[in-house]
Amino acid sequence: MPESLVYAAQSITGCVRAHNEDALLCAPDLGLWAVADGMGGHQRGEVASAVAVATLRDAVAAGQDLEAAVQAAHRAVVTEASGSGMGTTLVAARFAGAGFDLAWAGDSRAYQVGADGITRLSHDHSLVQALVDAGELTPQQARRHPRRNVVTQCLGQVHQALEVGRVQGTLAPGELLLLCSDGLTGELDDDLIQAQCATAETLEDLVAQLLAQACDAGGRDNISCIVIGMALPETTLAANRSNSFLSRLLKSRRP
């Protein structure tokens, strides 16, 4: 992992579910991070998300690009499912220096966070997002819709070819990439996520506080989050130590 990349990650069961079907992948040696949100009930959901992230890591380590690795993970979940109906969402980022490839299927999300605001990079593969895109729902209505958890793409689906969302981006020094399951975004809107970034002291604190706030808001699902940042140069850190939330967050380094 490049010296300038730092990260923190955590996954919790939440306040309602008995089991955690999410899985995290943190492979800084490969520049690779991912969040998977398993579906299909206890054991099946857990297996789907675990198989997805393990296969993703192996495929990237073997030299496959990110989209090909996601497709490999999809095939592995289909094989493991054997018709049981299990599946998983996935959002993954692969870094090369400050640049990154982002890939996703389902409604796990990626955000880019900076001092000037928060930008959603992924576009949900979900029923309510399709209705929003068609002008039939507002984003606010989508958050309360009774079928807001229905995804239109996931690893493990057998009725149609997997559609993988893709974008490329670059993190400037002091910016963050945030990957999360819908257990976070189902409880906290984008403005609340950005506000939490403004008050946390370290990356670890940021992740812990986001998860705690999502639990306080209901915690109805498993909640998982990874934040990855480009560390600020020491001279910039010193100049901005008193007024930059990113300078505080990025003082926490995990190799």
Backbone bond lengths (Angstrom), bond angles and torsions (degrees), N, CA, C in turn:
res aa  C-N    CA-C-N  psi(-1)  N-CA   C-N-CA  omega(-1)  CA-C   N-CA-C  phi
1 M - - - 1.464 - - 1.516 108.77 -
2 P 1.354 117.82 133.97 1.454 119.44 178.15 1.519 111.09 -58.11
3 E 1.325 115.75 147.88 1.458 120.05 -177.45 1.519 112.05 -57.06
4 S 1.333 118.67 -29.09 1.451 121.30 -173.67 1.525 113.57 -83.49
5 L 1.325 118.61 -6.82 1.461 121.18 179.08 1.528 110.58 -93.70
6 V 1.327 116.25 131.00 1.461 122.55 176.90 1.524 107.95 -132.16
7 Y 1.332 117.45 158.50 1.465 118.74 -177.72 1.521 111.25 -156.91
8 A 1.338 114.14 165.27 1.460 122.97 170.65 1.523 107.19 -147.77
9 A 1.331 116.90 151.59 1.463 120.84 -175.77 1.519 110.53 -152.86
10 Q 1.341 115.83 148.99 1.459 120.57 176.35 1.520 108.95 -161.10
11 S 1.332 116.16 148.38 1.459 122.63 175.41 1.522 108.26 -136.79
12 I 1.346 116.56 133.47 1.460 120.70 179.76 1.528 110.08 -131.43
13 T 1.324 115.28 161.26 1.461 121.13 -178.24 1.516 112.16 -70.19
14 G 1.335 117.61 -30.34 1.455 121.82 -173.50 1.509 110.23 95.74
15 C 1.331 116.44 -167.98 1.461 120.82 -172.56 1.520 113.83 -105.31
16 V 1.333 117.72 -2.77 1.458 121.26 -175.94 1.526 111.69 -122.40
17 R 1.327 117.73 -46.50 1.463 121.57 -176.02 1.527 110.96 -69.79
18 A 1.325 115.47 150.37 1.468 120.48 178.67 1.518 112.51 -88.54
19 H 1.334 116.94 -20.98 1.458 120.85 -175.54 1.532 109.68 -136.05
20 N 1.315 115.50 154.14 1.462 121.17 178.39 1.525 109.47 -100.57
21 E 1.335 116.26 115.11 1.454 121.51 179.12 1.525 112.24 -100.98
22 D 1.340 117.64 4.30 1.465 121.67 174.56 1.527 109.82 -82.02
23 A 1.319 115.88 158.03 1.465 121.66 173.56 1.520 108.98 -141.09
24 L 1.327 116.09 143.41 1.457 122.78 177.91 1.522 110.06 -112.59
25 L 1.318 115.36 147.54 1.459 121.41 170.99 1.514 108.30 -126.93
26 C 1.314 115.97 120.40 1.462 122.68 175.20 1.523 106.75 -126.16
27 A 1.321 116.40 102.14 1.462 122.45 -178.25 1.519 108.75 -125.61
28 P 1.346 117.59 73.85 1.462 120.18 -176.31 1.517 113.09 -61.36
29 D 1.352 117.71 -25.71 1.460 120.02 177.50 1.521 111.69 -64.48
30 L 1.335 116.71 -24.83 1.460 121.96 177.16 1.524 112.20 -102.44
31 G 1.329 117.34 -2.50 1.459 120.41 -173.93 1.517 111.52 66.51
32 L 1.324 117.84 32.41 1.453 122.85 -168.65 1.528 111.09 -125.90
33 W 1.339 115.62 130.82 1.463 122.34 175.79 1.519 108.44 -138.01
34 A 1.338 117.00 147.78 1.461 119.99 -179.17 1.522 111.03 -157.33
35 V 1.336 114.78 153.34 1.454 123.84 172.09 1.524 107.25 -125.77
36 A 1.332 116.59 131.63 1.466 122.46 176.21 1.522 108.87 -125.26
37 D 1.323 116.26 137.64 1.457 123.25 -178.32 1.525 107.63 -118.59
38 G 1.348 116.24 101.71 1.446 121.34 -174.92 1.520 113.50 -73.65
39 M 1.328 115.59 150.33 1.462 122.84 -179.61 1.524 108.94 -133.38
40 G 1.320 115.01 153.59 1.460 119.61 177.00 1.507 113.46 118.79
41 G 1.333 116.65 7.11 1.458 119.44 178.88 1.515 111.95 94.80
42 H 1.333 115.75 163.40 1.470 121.85 -179.50 1.523 110.66 -52.58
43 Q 1.293 115.86 142.61 1.469 126.84 -175.51 1.521 110.57 78.35
44 R 1.335 118.82 -54.87 1.459 119.14 -179.88 1.529 110.95 -67.11
45 G 1.343 116.87 -46.18 1.458 119.38 177.86 1.514 112.32 -65.09
46 E 1.312 116.05 -41.65 1.464 120.51 178.31 1.524 111.18 -61.50
47 V 1.323 115.75 -42.10 1.468 119.98 -179.80 1.522 110.32 -66.13
48 A 1.331 117.37 -44.40 1.462 120.74 -177.55 1.524 111.49 -59.52
49 S 1.328 117.23 -47.75 1.461 119.72 -178.07 1.524 111.28 -67.98
50 A 1.343 116.91 -38.58 1.466 120.10 179.36 1.528 111.56 -66.40
51 V 1.332 116.59 -43.23 1.465 120.20 177.81 1.523 110.29 -62.74
52 A 1.323 116.89 -40.25 1.465 120.47 -177.72 1.521 111.88 -61.99
53 V 1.335 117.53 -49.26 1.458 118.39 -175.75 1.525 111.46 -72.50
54 A 1.345 117.69 -33.75 1.468 119.87 178.04 1.526 110.86 -66.23
55 T 1.325 116.42 -42.85 1.462 119.76 179.75 1.518 111.08 -68.85
56 L 1.328 116.21 -38.87 1.467 120.15 177.44 1.523 110.39 -57.77
57 R 1.316 116.69 -47.66 1.459 120.28 -179.94 1.527 111.05 -61.60
58 D 1.324 117.11 -46.48 1.462 120.16 -178.68 1.524 111.40 -62.15
59 A 1.328 117.03 -40.40 1.459 120.63 -178.45 1.523 111.59 -67.04
60 V 1.332 116.95 -42.14 1.468 120.06 177.88 1.522 109.93 -66.37
61 A 1.331 117.27 -41.63 1.468 120.76 178.31 1.521 111.52 -61.72
62 A 1.337 116.08 -28.63 1.465 120.65 179.68 1.523 112.36 -83.34
63 G 1.332 117.74 -1.94 1.455 120.97 174.93 1.508 115.95 105.19
64 Q 1.334 118.25 3.09 1.465 119.63 179.16 1.522 110.98 -75.95
65 D 1.345 116.05 148.79 1.458 118.39 174.61 1.525 108.95 -73.79
66 L 1.330 116.19 172.87 1.460 119.55 -169.36 1.527 112.14 -65.23
67 E 1.320 118.15 -44.40 1.463 118.98 -179.17 1.524 111.50 -64.16
68 A 1.314 117.30 -41.47 1.462 120.16 177.43 1.527 110.51 -63.45
69 A 1.319 116.87 -37.78 1.464 120.45 178.77 1.527 111.23 -66.42
70 V 1.342 117.46 -37.81 1.465 120.44 176.36 1.525 110.23 -64.68
71 Q 1.328 117.08 -41.09 1.464 119.98 177.90 1.537 110.83 -64.47
72 A 1.329 116.62 -36.99 1.464 119.87 176.15 1.527 110.66 -64.00
73 A 1.329 116.18 -40.68 1.463 120.06 177.41 1.527 110.57 -63.75
74 H 1.310 116.40 -39.41 1.467 120.90 177.33 1.526 110.81 -59.95
75 R 1.308 117.16 -47.48 1.465 120.07 -179.80 1.528 111.09 -62.71
76 A 1.324 116.16 -37.45 1.470 119.58 179.30 1.525 111.38 -65.33
77 V 1.335 117.06 -38.80 1.464 120.43 178.34 1.528 109.95 -67.64
78 V 1.338 117.42 -42.25 1.469 120.74 177.50 1.527 110.23 -57.99
79 T 1.329 116.35 -45.37 1.459 120.49 -179.72 1.526 111.13 -63.71
80 E 1.320 116.57 -43.84 1.467 120.98 -179.18 1.526 111.31 -66.46
81 A 1.319 116.37 -34.36 1.466 120.28 -175.80 1.517 112.25 -67.12
82 S 1.320 116.96 -38.54 1.472 121.30 -179.69 1.527 112.06 50.04
83 G 1.324 115.44 42.48 1.450 119.96 177.41 1.509 115.95 81.75
84 S 1.337 118.21 7.99 1.468 121.16 -176.39 1.520 112.90 -78.26
85 G 1.321 117.56 -13.55 1.452 120.47 178.39 1.513 114.97 90.94
86 M 1.319 118.41 4.99 1.459 118.96 -179.87 1.529 110.02 -78.07
87 G 1.324 114.93 154.93 1.453 121.00 178.67 1.514 109.54 -161.63
88 T 1.325 116.06 -177.95 1.457 120.22 179.23 1.515 110.26 -158.21
89 T 1.314 115.85 144.55 1.457 120.20 166.55 1.524 107.86 -78.65
90 L 1.322 116.31 169.60 1.462 120.39 177.63 1.521 109.16 -158.43
91 V 1.317 116.24 135.34 1.456 121.83 166.65 1.517 106.55 -131.67
92 A 1.337 116.55 129.91 1.469 121.15 -173.63 1.516 110.37 -139.34
93 A 1.323 115.26 145.89 1.463 121.96 177.07 1.516 109.35 -128.45
94 R 1.332 115.51 136.60 1.468 121.90 177.00 1.518 107.93 -123.55
95 F 1.324 115.73 119.91 1.460 121.71 -176.13 1.519 111.75 -98.30
96 A 1.329 114.84 144.32 1.460 123.44 166.38 1.519 105.54 -134.30
97 G 1.323 116.94 98.35 1.453 120.43 -171.10 1.517 109.59 68.42
98 A 1.337 116.04 -133.05 1.463 120.02 178.38 1.519 112.28 -84.76
99 G 1.318 117.95 -13.03 1.455 121.68 -179.71 1.514 111.34 -85.73
100 F 1.328 116.10 150.94 1.462 119.39 179.14 1.523 110.70 -144.38
101 D 1.339 113.63 149.58 1.458 122.53 167.37 1.517 107.08 -100.53
102 L 1.319 115.92 139.09 1.449 121.81 178.84 1.519 108.65 -123.39
103 A 1.331 116.34 134.92 1.466 121.33 177.89 1.521 108.71 -137.54
104 W 1.348 115.57 145.61 1.460 118.50 179.76 1.524 111.09 -154.59
105 A 1.323 114.04 158.08 1.457 123.00 171.59 1.516 106.74 -145.25
106 G 1.326 117.01 125.57 1.450 120.81 -177.15 1.518 112.13 100.25
107 D 1.337 116.43 -152.08 1.466 120.33 -173.66 1.517 114.28 -115.01
108 S 1.330 118.37 13.95 1.462 119.22 166.65 1.528 107.17 -72.38
109 R 1.321 116.80 143.01 1.465 120.24 -165.79 1.520 114.28 -120.45
110 A 1.341 113.34 164.02 1.463 122.60 172.13 1.522 108.51 -130.30
111 Y 1.321 115.71 136.55 1.458 123.14 177.32 1.523 109.78 -128.11
112 Q 1.321 116.16 147.44 1.460 121.90 168.74 1.525 107.31 -108.04
113 V 1.338 116.05 126.37 1.459 121.72 -173.54 1.517 109.32 -120.88
114 G 1.312 115.46 130.04 1.455 121.16 176.27 1.510 110.13 -138.38
115 A 1.315 116.17 -179.60 1.459 120.24 -178.68 1.524 111.75 -62.79
116 D 1.333 117.66 -24.72 1.457 121.33 -177.25 1.521 114.14 -91.44
117 G 1.341 118.05 -5.32 1.454 118.63 178.89 1.514 113.29 149.17
118 I 1.323 115.01 -168.04 1.453 122.92 -176.58 1.524 108.91 -126.74
119 T 1.339 116.68 137.38 1.459 122.23 -179.87 1.523 108.75 -126.74
120 R 1.333 116.60 126.68 1.452 120.31 175.05 1.533 108.53 -79.67
121 L 1.327 116.90 122.14 1.460 121.73 -178.12 1.519 112.68 -91.38
122 S 1.315 117.34 -34.06 1.459 121.61 -179.31 1.529 109.89 -88.88
123 H 1.325 115.08 162.26 1.468 121.86 178.92 1.525 106.71 -127.82
124 D 1.330 116.49 115.21 1.465 120.67 -171.36 1.523 112.36 -55.71
125 H 1.328 115.65 136.12 1.460 121.70 165.49 1.527 106.27 -91.27
126 S 1.315 117.25 85.48 1.462 121.23 -176.41 1.521 109.97 -148.03
127 L 1.320 114.72 160.16 1.458 119.96 178.83 1.517 111.17 -61.69
128 V 1.329 117.15 -46.63 1.469 118.28 -176.64 1.522 111.75 -68.29
129 Q 1.336 118.61 -33.19 1.462 119.70 176.75 1.526 110.27 -65.59
130 A 1.338 117.29 -38.33 1.457 120.70 176.64 1.529 110.57 -62.91
131 L 1.324 116.98 -39.10 1.458 120.40 178.15 1.529 111.50 -68.85
132 V 1.325 117.26 -36.96 1.463 120.89 174.70 1.527 110.05 -63.56
133 D 1.337 116.42 -45.50 1.463 120.89 -179.76 1.532 111.20 -61.03
134 A 1.338 116.17 -32.91 1.472 120.81 -179.48 1.527 112.57 -83.58
135 G 1.324 116.79 -1.85 1.455 120.69 -179.94 1.512 114.28 79.42
136 E 1.345 117.56 14.13 1.457 121.31 -177.46 1.524 112.94 -92.67
137 L 1.317 117.10 -15.73 1.460 122.79 175.89 1.512 108.90 -136.71
138 T 1.322 117.28 149.87 1.451 121.30 167.04 1.525 108.58 -86.38
139 P 1.329 118.78 159.64 1.470 119.32 175.70 1.531 112.52 -56.23
140 Q 1.325 116.90 -35.23 1.462 119.79 179.37 1.533 111.06 -67.74
141 Q 1.333 117.00 -40.43 1.462 120.08 176.75 1.529 111.15 -66.00
142 A 1.332 116.51 -35.76 1.460 120.43 -179.48 1.517 110.92 -62.33
143 R 1.321 118.17 -34.59 1.458 121.46 -178.67 1.528 111.51 -66.19
144 R 1.339 117.73 -23.41 1.467 120.83 -177.45 1.528 112.54 -108.71
145 H 1.321 117.22 0.99 1.462 120.54 -174.61 1.533 110.35 -66.17
146 P 1.354 118.01 139.07 1.475 119.67 -177.84 1.528 113.85 -64.60
147 R 1.330 118.44 -18.16 1.469 120.81 179.86 1.532 111.19 -111.84
148 R 1.314 115.71 30.12 1.467 119.80 -177.12 1.524 113.10 -67.63
149 N 1.312 118.31 -15.95 1.467 120.95 -179.01 1.527 113.35 -92.70
150 V 1.335 117.64 1.59 1.460 120.68 -178.76 1.530 109.46 -81.46
151 V 1.348 116.54 119.55 1.454 120.85 178.85 1.523 109.72 -100.28
152 T 1.325 115.71 150.91 1.460 121.07 -179.31 1.522 112.46 -103.58
153 Q 1.315 117.39 -8.46 1.459 122.91 174.26 1.522 108.24 -140.20
154 C 1.339 116.76 139.42 1.459 120.51 172.33 1.518 108.84 -161.79
155 L 1.308 116.23 155.01 1.457 120.79 172.44 1.520 108.42 -68.61
156 G 1.332 116.10 133.44 1.451 120.94 -177.97 1.510 113.75 105.46
157 Q 1.344 117.73 -12.82 1.470 119.64 179.28 1.530 109.23 -68.43
158 V 1.325 115.78 143.70 1.460 119.92 -177.96 1.524 112.31 -119.83
159 H 1.322 118.42 -7.64 1.461 121.00 -175.89 1.523 113.14 -85.65
160 Q 1.327 117.88 -11.59 1.457 121.51 179.13 1.525 109.34 -157.33
161 A 1.347 115.17 159.82 1.465 119.69 177.45 1.527 109.41 -65.61
162 L 1.324 115.87 145.57 1.462 120.12 -179.88 1.526 110.35 -73.22
163 E 1.325 115.46 128.44 1.464 122.20 174.70 1.528 107.95 -100.18
164 V 1.318 116.83 117.85 1.461 121.89 -178.37 1.520 109.13 -102.30
165 G 1.334 116.84 123.95 1.457 120.58 173.79 1.515 109.88 -75.74
166 R 1.320 116.41 143.27 1.467 120.50 -177.79 1.522 110.57 -140.80
167 V 1.308 116.75 136.19 1.464 122.57 167.11 1.523 107.61 -144.54
168 Q 1.297 116.09 160.25 1.454 122.97 172.97 1.519 109.02 -120.27
169 G 1.315 116.42 150.44 1.451 119.71 -179.52 1.513 111.29 -156.57
170 T 1.314 114.71 179.52 1.465 122.43 178.52 1.522 108.41 -138.82
171 L 1.316 116.65 134.71 1.456 121.50 173.96 1.518 109.25 -93.63
172 A 1.313 116.15 124.38 1.458 120.50 171.53 1.528 108.54 -78.87
173 P 1.331 117.70 157.14 1.467 118.87 175.55 1.521 110.68 -54.38
174 G 1.330 115.51 131.38 1.458 119.70 -179.19 1.509 114.66 91.38
175 E 1.341 118.92 -1.68 1.458 121.53 176.69 1.527 111.05 -97.77
176 L 1.339 115.40 160.87 1.455 121.84 179.56 1.518 110.56 -123.62
177 L 1.341 116.08 146.73 1.455 122.58 165.57 1.516 106.48 -108.94
178 L 1.332 117.26 126.53 1.454 122.86 -178.32 1.519 108.90 -115.46
179 L 1.331 116.98 124.19 1.466 123.69 175.26 1.512 107.80 -111.85
180 C 1.351 118.03 137.84 1.463 118.61 -176.89 1.518 111.55 -156.49
181 S 1.321 115.28 158.82 1.461 121.80 172.31 1.524 108.80 -85.96
182 D 1.349 116.06 169.49 1.459 118.78 -178.05 1.521 112.09 -74.24
183 G 1.333 117.85 -6.16 1.454 119.67 171.53 1.521 112.02 -62.98
184 L 1.337 116.73 -27.10 1.466 120.69 175.73 1.521 110.65 -83.32
185 T 1.338 116.43 -52.84 1.463 119.60 -173.90 1.522 112.75 -74.18
186 G 1.339 117.57 -18.15 1.452 119.52 174.05 1.518 113.06 -71.17
187 E 1.340 116.38 -20.82 1.459 121.35 -179.55 1.522 112.74 -105.85
188 L 1.332 117.36 -32.14 1.465 121.57 -176.39 1.519 109.65 -119.77
189 D 1.335 117.44 130.80 1.454 118.90 175.25 1.529 109.83 -82.18
190 D 1.318 115.90 175.45 1.464 120.49 -173.62 1.523 111.74 -60.61
191 D 1.338 117.55 -39.05 1.459 120.55 -178.97 1.522 111.56 -65.19
192 L 1.329 117.32 -37.09 1.466 119.94 178.36 1.528 111.12 -68.45
193 I 1.331 116.85 -36.88 1.468 120.26 176.46 1.521 110.01 -63.14
194 Q 1.334 116.67 -45.58 1.455 120.87 178.99 1.526 110.80 -62.42
195 A 1.330 117.24 -40.99 1.460 120.76 -179.73 1.521 111.40 -62.94
196 Q 1.323 116.70 -37.33 1.458 120.12 178.87 1.517 110.84 -65.58
197 C 1.334 116.36 -36.71 1.467 119.97 176.90 1.524 111.33 -60.50
198 A 1.330 116.36 -29.78 1.463 120.50 -176.63 1.513 113.32 -77.11
199 T 1.344 117.46 -13.24 1.462 119.05 -176.00 1.522 114.04 -114.72
200 A 1.327 118.15 -18.23 1.467 120.35 -177.78 1.526 111.17 -69.26
201 E 1.331 115.60 152.41 1.461 120.64 -177.94 1.526 112.64 -95.67
202 T 1.320 117.89 -30.04 1.462 121.97 179.70 1.518 108.48 -140.74
203 L 1.326 116.85 169.81 1.460 120.21 175.84 1.527 110.94 -61.04
204 E 1.333 116.92 -42.77 1.457 120.02 178.78 1.521 111.11 -61.25
205 D 1.336 116.26 -41.76 1.467 120.05 177.35 1.522 110.67 -63.68
206 L 1.319 116.58 -40.49 1.460 120.18 -179.64 1.526 110.92 -59.15
207 V 1.326 116.92 -49.60 1.463 120.29 -179.23 1.530 110.25 -62.40
208 A 1.325 117.10 -46.83 1.462 120.45 -178.38 1.528 111.43 -62.31
209 Q 1.329 116.78 -39.84 1.460 120.11 -178.48 1.527 111.73 -72.09
210 L 1.327 117.47 -36.16 1.462 119.92 175.82 1.528 110.54 -62.17
211 L 1.329 116.77 -45.42 1.458 120.24 -179.67 1.524 111.22 -65.85
212 A 1.322 116.66 -40.02 1.463 120.15 179.40 1.525 110.76 -65.66
213 Q 1.322 116.49 -40.76 1.466 119.86 179.88 1.531 110.56 -66.40
214 A 1.340 116.82 -38.65 1.466 119.96 176.99 1.526 110.56 -64.00
215 C 1.322 117.40 -38.25 1.467 120.77 175.75 1.527 110.75 -64.54
216 D 1.317 116.45 -43.19 1.458 120.21 179.44 1.526 111.58 -61.95
217 A 1.342 116.37 -29.84 1.462 120.86 179.92 1.526 112.74 -81.41
218 G 1.323 117.29 -4.79 1.460 120.80 178.60 1.514 113.28 146.33
219 G 1.337 116.50 -40.08 1.462 120.78 177.05 1.505 113.45 53.27
220 R 1.339 117.32 43.85 1.463 120.85 -172.56 1.522 114.00 -77.33
221 D 1.318 117.10 -11.51 1.460 120.83 -178.57 1.525 108.40 -134.30
222 N 1.329 116.17 170.79 1.461 120.19 169.85 1.519 108.38 -61.80
223 I 1.325 116.85 147.23 1.467 121.19 -173.82 1.528 108.72 -129.51
224 S 1.335 116.09 123.64 1.466 120.78 -177.37 1.520 110.06 -136.90
225 C 1.321 115.26 144.76 1.462 119.83 -176.56 1.532 110.32 -154.31
226 I 1.324 115.69 138.65 1.461 123.25 171.14 1.528 107.17 -128.08
227 V 1.321 117.17 134.34 1.465 120.84 171.74 1.525 108.48 -121.11
228 I 1.330 115.30 134.91 1.459 122.80 -178.72 1.516 107.14 -127.60
229 G 1.318 117.26 134.67 1.453 119.77 -177.44 1.512 113.28 -134.67
230 M 1.324 113.60 157.88 1.452 121.65 169.28 1.516 106.99 -94.84
231 A 1.311 117.23 113.98 1.462 121.16 -176.96 1.523 110.37 -63.57
232 L 1.323 114.38 143.49 1.461 120.00 176.10 1.525 110.50 -76.73
233 P 1.345 118.08 146.04 1.466 119.65 173.32 1.524 110.30 -58.48
234 E 1.333 116.05 150.21 1.466 119.94 -176.85 1.523 112.05 -56.85
235 T 1.332 117.84 -37.31 1.470 119.64 179.89 1.517 110.98 -64.91
236 T 1.331 116.38 -37.51 1.466 120.06 177.76 1.515 110.75 -70.76
237 L 1.349 116.35 -39.69 1.458 119.88 176.96 1.522 111.01 -57.15
238 A 1.322 116.90 -45.50 1.457 120.77 -178.12 1.524 111.03 -63.81
239 A 1.328 116.65 -40.37 1.456 120.89 -177.36 1.518 112.23 -70.08
240 N 1.342 117.24 -27.61 1.458 120.63 -172.88 1.524 113.43 -114.31
241 R 1.324 116.90 10.75 1.458 119.77 -171.79 1.527 112.46 -58.20
242 S 1.311 117.84 -31.66 1.449 119.28 -173.99 1.521 113.64 -87.71
243 N 1.349 118.84 -18.62 1.459 117.84 -171.66 1.518 114.99 -131.84
244 S 1.305 118.96 6.53 1.458 120.40 -178.12 1.518 110.55 -116.71
245 F 1.342 116.34 117.96 1.460 118.04 178.05 1.518 110.69 -62.89
246 L 1.317 118.32 -32.19 1.460 120.40 -178.96 1.521 111.24 -69.36
247 S 1.324 117.85 -33.47 1.461 118.60 178.18 1.519 110.84 -65.64
248 R 1.346 116.87 -32.37 1.466 119.75 176.66 1.523 110.24 -72.96
249 L 1.325 116.05 -47.60 1.459 119.83 -176.86 1.517 112.08 -59.45
250 L 1.322 116.66 -42.18 1.445 120.91 -171.25 1.508 113.80 -85.54
251 K 1.338 116.68 5.66 1.466 117.66 171.97 1.523 110.59 -76.24
252 S 1.347 117.07 -12.02 1.464 121.85 179.23 1.512 108.37 -91.38
253 R 1.321 118.21 117.86 1.451 122.79 -175.14 1.516 110.00 -119.01
254 R 1.323 115.64 129.95 1.464 120.30 175.69 1.523 107.13 -124.26
255 P 1.326 118.91 115.24 1.478 120.55 -177.25 1.519 111.13 -73.36
